[in-house]
Amino acid sequence: MPVTDERPYRLEDQIGFKLRLANQRHLEIFAAEMPEITPRQFAVLAKLGEEGTLSQNHLGRLVAMDAATTKGVVERLLRKGLIEALPSPTDRRRVEISLTAAGRAFLDRARPVAARISDRTARKLSARELDRLLALLDKL
């Protein structure tokens, strides 16, 4: 809905502001429930769990991270021993990322926690409201 003379601009009414507040709440819940890892690190692990081995570039695109952010997340997960990065056997310029056994075990334990985090984030919404919100966000 555009701003009009009848409805002046108020920061608190703007979609970006409301999305940021919702994201802040989600991040607080995530930090409390899963302090050993960040949401971005979890996203990388979850996507590798779903897809298997991926190039670092493709992985970044799938989890909606730019190349620099992906590189940093991958480096931190490598240090934690949750993923491994190997040169592609077909293209030495490409790095392929996959879960380690420790990464798979961590992900198995973390998935139910991640589901609980999502439930807590959306706790004030009915199932129908949550479905609608997710559908609307897909349109953005």
VMD Tcl script that builds the backbone (N, CA, C; Angstrom):
set m [mol new atoms 420]
animate dup $m
set s [atomselect $m all]
$s set {name element resname resid chain x y z} {
  {N N MET 1 A 0.857 -1.164 0.000}
  {CA C MET 1 A 0.000 0.000 0.000}
  {C C MET 1 A 0.905 1.230 0.000}
  {N N PRO 2 A 0.754 2.097 -1.004}
  {CA C PRO 2 A 1.610 3.284 -1.062}
  {C C PRO 2 A 1.285 4.271 0.050}
  {N N VAL 3 A 2.302 5.059 0.388}
  {CA C VAL 3 A 2.116 6.116 1.379}
  {C C VAL 3 A 1.273 7.216 0.746}
  {N N THR 4 A 0.290 7.697 1.481}
  {CA C THR 4 A -0.564 8.783 0.994}
  {C C THR 4 A -0.596 9.882 2.040}
  {N N ASP 5 A -1.280 10.974 1.685}
  {CA C ASP 5 A -1.443 12.054 2.658}
  {C C ASP 5 A -2.233 11.564 3.864}
  {N N GLU 6 A -3.174 10.639 3.638}
  {CA C GLU 6 A -3.970 10.108 4.740}
  {C C GLU 6 A -3.158 9.136 5.599}
  {N N ARG 7 A -2.165 8.544 4.990}
  {CA C ARG 7 A -1.349 7.567 5.709}
  {C C ARG 7 A 0.123 7.943 5.538}
  {N N PRO 8 A 0.626 8.766 6.425}
  {CA C PRO 8 A 2.011 9.220 6.283}
  {C C PRO 8 A 3.012 8.091 6.535}
  {N N TYR 9 A 4.205 8.327 6.062}
  {CA C TYR 9 A 5.281 7.355 6.251}
  {C C TYR 9 A 5.628 7.246 7.726}
  {N N ARG 10 A 5.596 6.017 8.224}
  {CA C ARG 10 A 6.063 5.711 9.578}
  {C C ARG 10 A 6.984 4.509 9.463}
  {N N LEU 11 A 8.150 4.626 10.014}
  {CA C LEU 11 A 9.118 3.539 9.942}
  {C C LEU 11 A 8.513 2.224 10.410}
  {N N GLU 12 A 7.800 2.267 11.512}
  {CA C GLU 12 A 7.254 1.047 12.116}
  {C C GLU 12 A 6.245 0.331 11.228}
  {N N ASP 13 A 5.729 1.011 10.203}
  {CA C ASP 13 A 4.756 0.409 9.293}
  {C C ASP 13 A 5.406 -0.168 8.033}
  {N N GLN 14 A 6.698 -0.048 7.898}
  {CA C GLN 14 A 7.375 -0.440 6.661}
  {C C GLN 14 A 7.772 -1.912 6.688}
  {N N ILE 15 A 7.668 -2.541 5.531}
  {CA C ILE 15 A 7.932 -3.976 5.444}
  {C C ILE 15 A 9.363 -4.312 5.845}
  {N N GLY 16 A 10.318 -3.511 5.416}
  {CA C GLY 16 A 11.710 -3.786 5.769}
  {C C GLY 16 A 11.934 -3.761 7.269}
  {N N PHE 17 A 11.318 -2.801 7.934}
  {CA C PHE 17 A 11.446 -2.688 9.384}
  {C C PHE 17 A 10.831 -3.908 10.068}
  {N N LYS 18 A 9.639 -4.290 9.632}
  {CA C LYS 18 A 8.963 -5.440 10.243}
  {C C LYS 18 A 9.722 -6.750 9.975}
  {N N LEU 19 A 10.262 -6.890 8.757}
  {CA C LEU 19 A 11.058 -8.081 8.463}
  {C C LEU 19 A 12.317 -8.124 9.326}
  {N N ARG 20 A 12.944 -6.967 9.524}
  {CA C ARG 20 A 14.143 -6.913 10.363}
  {C C ARG 20 A 13.819 -7.291 11.805}
  {N N LEU 21 A 12.694 -6.802 12.328}
  {CA C LEU 21 A 12.292 -7.167 13.691}
  {C C LEU 21 A 12.042 -8.669 13.811}
  {N N ALA 22 A 11.348 -9.223 12.820}
  {CA C ALA 22 A 11.082 -10.667 12.842}
  {C C ALA 22 A 12.393 -11.450 12.758}
  {N N ASN 23 A 13.303 -10.994 11.912}
  {CA C ASN 23 A 14.592 -11.666 11.786}
  {C C ASN 23 A 15.405 -11.554 13.074}
  {N N GLN 24 A 15.381 -10.396 13.707}
  {CA C GLN 24 A 16.093 -10.239 14.980}
  {C C GLN 24 A 15.559 -11.224 16.019}
  {N N ARG 25 A 14.258 -11.358 16.076}
  {CA C ARG 25 A 13.648 -12.295 17.030}
  {C C ARG 25 A 14.087 -13.723 16.720}
  {N N HIS 26 A 14.063 -14.079 15.448}
  {CA C HIS 26 A 14.486 -15.414 15.032}
  {C C HIS 26 A 15.952 -15.655 15.414}
  {N N LEU 27 A 16.812 -14.671 15.184}
  {CA C LEU 27 A 18.230 -14.811 15.515}
  {C C LEU 27 A 18.446 -14.974 17.014}
  {N N GLU 28 A 17.667 -14.257 17.819}
  {CA C GLU 28 A 17.759 -14.403 19.280}
  {C C GLU 28 A 17.388 -15.822 19.705}
  {N N ILE 29 A 16.314 -16.336 19.138}
  {CA C ILE 29 A 15.874 -17.696 19.464}
  {C C ILE 29 A 16.925 -18.700 19.004}
  {N N PHE 30 A 17.443 -18.498 17.792}
  {CA C PHE 30 A 18.460 -19.406 17.254}
  {C C PHE 30 A 19.684 -19.437 18.162}
  {N N ALA 31 A 20.161 -18.262 18.574}
  {CA C ALA 31 A 21.355 -18.183 19.427}
  {C C ALA 31 A 21.131 -18.881 20.767}
  {N N ALA 32 A 19.922 -18.786 21.291}
  {CA C ALA 32 A 19.618 -19.436 22.569}
  {C C ALA 32 A 19.517 -20.954 22.419}
  {N N GLU 33 A 18.956 -21.409 21.318}
  {CA C GLU 33 A 18.718 -22.846 21.118}
  {C C GLU 33 A 19.928 -23.587 20.547}
  {N N MET 34 A 20.721 -22.898 19.715}
  {CA C MET 34 A 21.834 -23.557 19.026}
  {C C MET 34 A 23.068 -22.643 19.057}
  {N N PRO 35 A 23.617 -22.402 20.245}
  {CA C PRO 35 A 24.692 -21.413 20.374}
  {C C PRO 35 A 26.009 -21.806 19.701}
  {N N GLU 36 A 26.184 -23.075 19.384}
  {CA C GLU 36 A 27.451 -23.528 18.822}
  {C C GLU 36 A 27.601 -23.248 17.329}
  {N N ILE 37 A 26.564 -22.728 16.707}
  {CA C ILE 37 A 26.596 -22.515 15.262}
  {C C ILE 37 A 25.717 -21.322 14.919}
  {N N THR 38 A 26.009 -20.675 13.799}
  {CA C THR 38 A 25.193 -19.539 13.366}
  {C C THR 38 A 24.112 -20.015 12.396}
  {N N PRO 39 A 23.079 -19.205 12.194}
  {CA C PRO 39 A 22.059 -19.581 11.214}
  {C C PRO 39 A 22.637 -19.799 9.812}
  {N N ARG 40 A 23.601 -18.989 9.410}
  {CA C ARG 40 A 24.208 -19.176 8.083}
  {C C ARG 40 A 24.975 -20.487 8.018}
  {N N GLN 41 A 25.692 -20.810 9.083}
  {CA C GLN 41 A 26.402 -22.087 9.103}
  {C C GLN 41 A 25.407 -23.246 9.052}
  {N N PHE 42 A 24.311 -23.129 9.795}
  {CA C PHE 42 A 23.302 -24.182 9.753}
  {C C PHE 42 A 22.710 -24.308 8.353}
  {N N ALA 43 A 22.450 -23.185 7.686}
  {CA C ALA 43 A 21.891 -23.224 6.333}
  {C C ALA 43 A 22.805 -24.004 5.392}
  {N N VAL 44 A 24.101 -23.774 5.492}
  {CA C VAL 44 A 25.057 -24.497 4.650}
  {C C VAL 44 A 25.016 -25.991 4.963}
  {N N LEU 45 A 25.041 -26.341 6.233}
  {CA C LEU 45 A 24.979 -27.759 6.601}
  {C C LEU 45 A 23.676 -28.400 6.133}
  {N N ALA 46 A 22.563 -27.708 6.335}
  {CA C ALA 46 A 21.260 -28.253 5.944}
  {C C ALA 46 A 21.190 -28.467 4.435}
  {N N LYS 47 A 21.690 -27.502 3.668}
  {CA C LYS 47 A 21.637 -27.637 2.208}
  {C C LYS 47 A 22.545 -28.770 1.743}
  {N N LEU 48 A 23.723 -28.905 2.341}
  {CA C LEU 48 A 24.592 -30.032 1.994}
  {C C LEU 48 A 23.938 -31.355 2.377}
  {N N GLY 49 A 23.217 -31.373 3.482}
  {CA C GLY 49 A 22.491 -32.574 3.879}
  {C C GLY 49 A 21.400 -32.939 2.890}
  {N N GLU 50 A 20.767 -31.931 2.306}
  {CA C GLU 50 A 19.705 -32.168 1.318}
  {C C GLU 50 A 20.265 -32.563 -0.042}
  {N N GLU 51 A 21.331 -31.887 -0.460}
  {CA C GLU 51 A 21.812 -32.004 -1.839}
  {C C GLU 51 A 23.036 -32.892 -2.013}
  {N N GLY 52 A 23.790 -33.124 -0.961}
  {CA C GLY 52 A 25.059 -33.833 -1.105}
  {C C GLY 52 A 26.164 -32.857 -1.484}
  {N N THR 53 A 27.213 -33.362 -2.086}
  {CA C THR 53 A 28.365 -32.540 -2.450}
  {C C THR 53 A 27.968 -31.465 -3.451}
  {N N LEU 54 A 28.441 -30.244 -3.188}
  {CA C LEU 54 A 28.144 -29.102 -4.056}
  {C C LEU 54 A 29.397 -28.264 -4.244}
  {N N SER 55 A 29.491 -27.604 -5.389}
  {CA C SER 55 A 30.573 -26.634 -5.540}
  {C C SER 55 A 30.306 -25.482 -4.574}
  {N N GLN 56 A 31.369 -24.830 -4.135}
  {CA C GLN 56 A 31.203 -23.722 -3.196}
  {C C GLN 56 A 30.338 -22.631 -3.810}
  {N N ASN 57 A 30.525 -22.368 -5.090}
  {CA C ASN 57 A 29.749 -21.339 -5.782}
  {C C ASN 57 A 28.264 -21.689 -5.803}
  {N N HIS 58 A 27.945 -22.918 -6.186}
  {CA C HIS 58 A 26.542 -23.352 -6.257}
  {C C HIS 58 A 25.911 -23.369 -4.864}
  {N N LEU 59 A 26.662 -23.841 -3.883}
  {CA C LEU 59 A 26.178 -23.857 -2.505}
  {C C LEU 59 A 25.791 -22.450 -2.060}
  {N N GLY 60 A 26.649 -21.485 -2.324}
  {CA C GLY 60 A 26.353 -20.099 -1.955}
  {C C GLY 60 A 25.070 -19.603 -2.586}
  {N N ARG 61 A 24.877 -19.924 -3.859}
  {CA C ARG 61 A 23.638 -19.495 -4.530}
  {C C ARG 61 A 22.414 -20.155 -3.897}
  {N N LEU 62 A 22.514 -21.438 -3.566}
  {CA C LEU 62 A 21.371 -22.156 -2.997}
  {C C LEU 62 A 20.964 -21.634 -1.621}
  {N N VAL 63 A 21.922 -21.121 -0.858}
  {CA C VAL 63 A 21.605 -20.603 0.478}
  {C C VAL 63 A 21.543 -19.075 0.496}
  {N N ALA 64 A 21.517 -18.464 -0.679}
  {CA C ALA 64 A 21.343 -17.011 -0.841}
  {C C ALA 64 A 22.425 -16.200 -0.126}
  {N N MET 65 A 23.680 -16.605 -0.339}
  {CA C MET 65 A 24.813 -15.861 0.224}
  {C C MET 65 A 25.746 -15.446 -0.908}
  {N N ASP 66 A 26.323 -14.256 -0.768}
  {CA C ASP 66 A 27.306 -13.822 -1.754}
  {C C ASP 66 A 28.591 -14.639 -1.575}
  {N N ALA 67 A 29.489 -14.528 -2.549}
  {CA C ALA 67 A 30.698 -15.354 -2.557}
  {C C ALA 67 A 31.572 -15.123 -1.324}
  {N N ALA 68 A 31.739 -13.878 -0.911}
  {CA C ALA 68 A 32.598 -13.582 0.244}
  {C C ALA 68 A 32.015 -14.170 1.529}
  {N N THR 69 A 30.706 -14.042 1.703}
  {CA C THR 69 A 30.059 -14.594 2.896}
  {C C THR 69 A 30.154 -16.114 2.890}
  {N N THR 70 A 29.900 -16.721 1.739}
  {CA C THR 70 A 29.991 -18.177 1.622}
  {C C THR 70 A 31.391 -18.651 1.985}
  {N N LYS 71 A 32.400 -17.957 1.471}
  {CA C LYS 71 A 33.790 -18.332 1.757}
  {C C LYS 71 A 34.058 -18.312 3.261}
  {N N GLY 72 A 33.609 -17.268 3.946}
  {CA C GLY 72 A 33.817 -17.174 5.390}
  {C C GLY 72 A 33.098 -18.267 6.155}
  {N N VAL 73 A 31.857 -18.540 5.772}
  {CA C VAL 73 A 31.080 -19.597 6.437}
  {C C VAL 73 A 31.751 -20.953 6.216}
  {N N VAL 74 A 32.170 -21.209 4.990}
  {CA C VAL 74 A 32.845 -22.473 4.677}
  {C C VAL 74 A 34.126 -22.605 5.499}
  {N N GLU 75 A 34.907 -21.537 5.590}
  {CA C GLU 75 A 36.150 -21.603 6.374}
  {C C GLU 75 A 35.876 -21.936 7.839}
  {N N ARG 76 A 34.843 -21.340 8.411}
  {CA C ARG 76 A 34.516 -21.619 9.819}
  {C C ARG 76 A 34.040 -23.062 10.008}
  {N N LEU 77 A 33.236 -23.554 9.075}
  {CA C LEU 77 A 32.764 -24.939 9.177}
  {C C LEU 77 A 33.901 -25.939 8.954}
  {N N LEU 78 A 34.864 -25.578 8.102}
  {CA C LEU 78 A 36.050 -26.422 7.925}
  {C C LEU 78 A 36.828 -26.519 9.233}
  {N N ARG 79 A 37.023 -25.379 9.906}
  {CA C ARG 79 A 37.748 -25.370 11.182}
  {C C ARG 79 A 37.024 -26.200 12.243}
  {N N LYS 80 A 35.700 -26.234 12.169}
  {CA C LYS 80 A 34.918 -27.025 13.127}
  {C C LYS 80 A 34.898 -28.509 12.766}
  {N N GLY 81 A 35.411 -28.839 11.580}
  {CA C GLY 81 A 35.440 -30.235 11.152}
  {C C GLY 81 A 34.098 -30.770 10.686}
  {N N LEU 82 A 33.157 -29.876 10.359}
  {CA C LEU 82 A 31.812 -30.310 9.965}
  {C C LEU 82 A 31.665 -30.502 8.463}
  {N N ILE 83 A 32.573 -29.907 7.689}
  {CA C ILE 83 A 32.562 -30.075 6.236}
  {C C ILE 83 A 33.991 -30.310 5.766}
  {N N GLU 84 A 34.095 -30.769 4.527}
  {CA C GLU 84 A 35.400 -30.852 3.881}
  {C C GLU 84 A 35.298 -30.182 2.524}
  {N N ALA 85 A 36.412 -29.642 2.062}
  {CA C ALA 85 A 36.479 -28.961 0.774}
  {C C ALA 85 A 37.613 -29.585 -0.019}
  {N N LEU 86 A 37.266 -30.094 -1.189}
  {CA C LEU 86 A 38.259 -30.742 -2.039}
  {C C LEU 86 A 38.174 -30.178 -3.448}
  {N N PRO 87 A 39.298 -30.138 -4.155}
  {CA C PRO 87 A 39.241 -29.705 -5.554}
  {C C PRO 87 A 38.389 -30.688 -6.359}
  {N N SER 88 A 37.643 -30.155 -7.303}
  {CA C SER 88 A 36.834 -31.006 -8.175}
  {C C SER 88 A 37.753 -31.898 -9.001}
  {N N PRO 89 A 37.412 -33.172 -9.151}
  {CA C PRO 89 A 38.249 -34.045 -9.980}
  {C C PRO 89 A 38.187 -33.683 -11.463}
  {N N THR 90 A 37.146 -32.962 -11.869}
  {CA C THR 90 A 36.995 -32.607 -13.281}
  {C C THR 90 A 37.393 -31.168 -13.592}
  {N N ASP 91 A 37.478 -30.320 -12.572}
  {CA C ASP 91 A 37.827 -28.911 -12.782}
  {C C ASP 91 A 38.566 -28.415 -11.542}
  {N N ARG 92 A 39.878 -28.348 -11.616}
  {CA C ARG 92 A 40.703 -28.003 -10.458}
  {C C ARG 92 A 40.416 -26.597 -9.931}
  {N N ARG 93 A 39.774 -25.755 -10.725}
  {CA C ARG 93 A 39.434 -24.401 -10.262}
  {C C ARG 93 A 38.248 -24.424 -9.310}
  {N N ARG 94 A 37.484 -25.485 -9.367}
  {CA C ARG 94 A 36.260 -25.584 -8.571}
  {C C ARG 94 A 36.521 -26.343 -7.275}
  {N N VAL 95 A 35.953 -25.830 -6.186}
  {CA C VAL 95 A 36.056 -26.488 -4.882}
  {C C VAL 95 A 34.718 -27.146 -4.583}
  {N N GLU 96 A 34.762 -28.417 -4.211}
  {CA C GLU 96 A 33.544 -29.143 -3.863}
  {C C GLU 96 A 33.463 -29.304 -2.349}
  {N N ILE 97 A 32.296 -28.998 -1.813}
  {CA C ILE 97 A 32.063 -29.010 -0.376}
  {C C ILE 97 A 31.135 -30.170 -0.042}
  {N N SER 98 A 31.468 -30.896 1.013}
  {CA C SER 98 A 30.583 -31.973 1.475}
  {C C SER 98 A 30.658 -32.076 2.996}
  {N N LEU 99 A 29.648 -32.704 3.565}
  {CA C LEU 99 A 29.618 -32.933 5.008}
  {C C LEU 99 A 30.629 -34.004 5.390}
  {N N THR 100 A 31.244 -33.845 6.532}
  {CA C THR 100 A 32.050 -34.914 7.128}
  {C C THR 100 A 31.106 -35.793 7.951}
  {N N ALA 101 A 31.629 -36.884 8.463}
  {CA C ALA 101 A 30.815 -37.723 9.355}
  {C C ALA 101 A 30.364 -36.909 10.566}
  {N N ALA 102 A 31.256 -36.076 11.091}
  {CA C ALA 102 A 30.888 -35.212 12.227}
  {C C ALA 102 A 29.808 -34.216 11.820}
  {N N GLY 103 A 29.887 -33.716 10.592}
  {CA C GLY 103 A 28.873 -32.781 10.097}
  {C C GLY 103 A 27.515 -33.443 9.947}
  {N N ARG 104 A 27.505 -34.672 9.440}
  {CA C ARG 104 A 26.235 -35.408 9.314}
  {C C ARG 104 A 25.637 -35.680 10.689}
  {N N ALA 105 A 26.477 -36.070 11.637}
  {CA C ALA 105 A 25.988 -36.340 12.997}
  {C C ALA 105 A 25.448 -35.058 13.633}
  {N N PHE 106 A 26.165 -33.954 13.448}
  {CA C PHE 106 A 25.698 -32.679 13.992}
  {C C PHE 106 A 24.358 -32.303 13.369}
  {N N LEU 107 A 24.253 -32.439 12.059}
  {CA C LEU 107 A 23.017 -32.079 11.365}
  {C C LEU 107 A 21.849 -32.940 11.837}
  {N N ASP 108 A 22.082 -34.216 12.050}
  {CA C ASP 108 A 21.021 -35.094 12.562}
  {C C ASP 108 A 20.501 -34.605 13.914}
  {N N ARG 109 A 21.411 -34.133 14.762}
  {CA C ARG 109 A 20.996 -33.601 16.071}
  {C C ARG 109 A 20.373 -32.211 15.941}
  {N N ALA 110 A 20.833 -31.432 14.979}
  {CA C ALA 110 A 20.414 -30.032 14.866}
  {C C ALA 110 A 19.071 -29.846 14.160}
  {N N ARG 111 A 18.699 -30.746 13.266}
  {CA C ARG 111 A 17.439 -30.557 12.522}
  {C C ARG 111 A 16.223 -30.402 13.441}
  {N N PRO 112 A 16.034 -31.264 14.448}
  {CA C PRO 112 A 14.876 -31.065 15.327}
  {C C PRO 112 A 14.952 -29.748 16.101}
  {N N VAL 113 A 16.156 -29.325 16.436}
  {CA C VAL 113 A 16.324 -28.043 17.129}
  {C C VAL 113 A 15.935 -26.906 16.186}
  {N N ALA 114 A 16.354 -27.003 14.926}
  {CA C ALA 114 A 16.003 -25.974 13.941}
  {C C ALA 114 A 14.490 -25.901 13.747}
  {N N ALA 115 A 13.830 -27.049 13.740}
  {CA C ALA 115 A 12.367 -27.053 13.620}
  {C C ALA 115 A 11.733 -26.371 14.827}
  {N N ARG 116 A 12.277 -26.622 16.002}
  {CA C ARG 116 A 11.767 -25.972 17.217}
  {C C ARG 116 A 11.997 -24.458 17.160}
  {N N ILE 117 A 13.121 -24.045 16.624}
  {CA C ILE 117 A 13.413 -22.616 16.468}
  {C C ILE 117 A 12.369 -21.974 15.565}
  {N N SER 118 A 12.071 -22.619 14.452}
  {CA C SER 118 A 11.042 -22.088 13.544}
  {C C SER 118 A 9.687 -22.022 14.232}
  {N N ASP 119 A 9.355 -23.065 14.981}
  {CA C ASP 119 A 8.083 -23.076 15.715}
  {C C ASP 119 A 8.024 -21.934 16.724}
  {N N ARG 120 A 9.112 -21.719 17.440}
  {CA C ARG 120 A 9.136 -20.632 18.430}
  {C C ARG 120 A 9.038 -19.268 17.749}
  {N N THR 121 A 9.700 -19.122 16.611}
  {CA C THR 121 A 9.664 -17.847 15.891}
  {C C THR 121 A 8.240 -17.507 15.472}
  {N N ALA 122 A 7.489 -18.511 15.051}
  {CA C ALA 122 A 6.134 -18.298 14.527}
  {C C ALA 122 A 5.053 -18.667 15.532}
  {N N ARG 123 A 5.375 -18.752 16.795}
  {CA C ARG 123 A 4.446 -19.287 17.802}
  {C C ARG 123 A 3.129 -18.528 17.899}
  {N N LYS 124 A 3.108 -17.256 17.554}
  {CA C LYS 124 A 1.862 -16.486 17.663}
  {C C LYS 124 A 0.977 -16.613 16.422}
  {N N LEU 125 A 1.442 -17.357 15.432}
  {CA C LEU 125 A 0.668 -17.544 14.205}
  {C C LEU 125 A 0.002 -18.916 14.207}
  {N N SER 126 A -1.200 -18.969 13.666}
  {CA C SER 126 A -1.830 -20.271 13.444}
  {C C SER 126 A -1.121 -20.936 12.265}
  {N N ALA 127 A -1.359 -22.225 12.074}
  {CA C ALA 127 A -0.763 -22.936 10.942}
  {C C ALA 127 A -1.180 -22.282 9.629}
  {N N ARG 128 A -2.430 -21.883 9.553}
  {CA C ARG 128 A -2.929 -21.234 8.332}
  {C C ARG 128 A -2.246 -19.885 8.112}
  {N N GLU 129 A -2.091 -19.115 9.176}
  {CA C GLU 129 A -1.418 -17.816 9.061}
  {C C GLU 129 A 0.043 -17.989 8.642}
  {N N LEU 130 A 0.700 -18.985 9.199}
  {CA C LEU 130 A 2.090 -19.226 8.834}
  {C C LEU 130 A 2.200 -19.621 7.367}
  {N N ASP 131 A 1.329 -20.502 6.899}
  {CA C ASP 131 A 1.336 -20.888 5.487}
  {C C ASP 131 A 1.138 -19.667 4.597}
  {N N ARG 132 A 0.226 -18.801 4.982}
  {CA C ARG 132 A -0.047 -17.586 4.204}
  {C C ARG 132 A 1.162 -16.653 4.210}
  {N N LEU 133 A 1.763 -16.462 5.377}
  {CA C LEU 133 A 2.948 -15.611 5.470}
  {C C LEU 133 A 4.065 -16.137 4.573}
  {N N LEU 134 A 4.326 -17.426 4.625}
  {CA C LEU 134 A 5.379 -18.006 3.799}
  {C C LEU 134 A 5.069 -17.844 2.314}
  {N N ALA 135 A 3.810 -18.021 1.939}
  {CA C ALA 135 A 3.418 -17.832 0.539}
  {C C ALA 135 A 3.611 -16.381 0.115}
  {N N LEU 136 A 3.246 -15.447 0.977}
  {CA C LEU 136 A 3.432 -14.029 0.657}
  {C C LEU 136 A 4.913 -13.679 0.544}
  {N N LEU 137 A 5.727 -14.204 1.434}
  {CA C LEU 137 A 7.164 -13.932 1.365}
  {C C LEU 137 A 7.771 -14.501 0.086}
  {N N ASP 138 A 7.254 -15.638 -0.379}
  {CA C ASP 138 A 7.730 -16.207 -1.644}
  {C C ASP 138 A 7.476 -15.270 -2.817}
  {N N LYS 139 A 6.476 -14.417 -2.696}
  {CA C LYS 139 A 6.138 -13.490 -3.778}
  {C C LYS 139 A 7.073 -12.281 -3.839}
  {N N LEU 140 A 7.796 -12.033 -2.763}
  {CA C LEU 140 A 8.684 -10.857 -2.735}
  {C C LEU 140 A 9.942 -11.081 -3.548}
}
mol reanalyze $m
mol bondsrecalc $m
mol representation Tube
mol addrep $m
